[in-house]
Amino acid sequence: MEGKTIQAEPSQVWRNGKTFVVLSAHAFIVWLACGLTIALGRGALGMETTLWIHAIAAPAFAAIVSFVYFEHFRFTTPLATAAFFTLFIVALDALFVAPILERSYAMFASPLGIWLPLLSIFAATWLTGVSIRHPRRQILSPH
């Protein structure tokens, strides 16, 4: 059997590239908000308090940013968006934060420092997407 080349339509390639850029920009905003929470809080409040604030703030950041994404773009499903946001943040933490800023991968040993916030980012993004993509029906009309 001869190998066949599957060619994507130019509009599909553009759509996939645009989707990646839009998702990346939104995930970057969540990552940046979380990073600023850690950076600003660590010196002023101490690391333990900052980690608790970060654990609470991370899903709030994710919900706000994913709300904007789902209201204006909706290129992907809630599950795919939640997975992308989470993996994007893990990649930036593993490739930039740990080796360059922290000079250690110790942050990945902290459930409060990384795993709880990542899980809550995933959950908040997914739940926001589900609630926006499937709005509740009104039982009674206001008029």
LINURJO-V566371 format. One record per helix or strand of 3 or more residues. SS is the DSSP state (alpha for helix, beta for strand). FROM is the first residue (numbers start at 1). LEN is the number of residues. If there is no record, write none. Layout:
# LINURJO-V566371
ss-><SS,SS>
from-><FROM,FROM>
len-><LEN,LEN>
This chain:
# LINURJO-V566371
ss-><alpha,alpha,alpha,alpha,alpha>
from-><10,47,78,106,111>
len-><36,26,25,4,23>
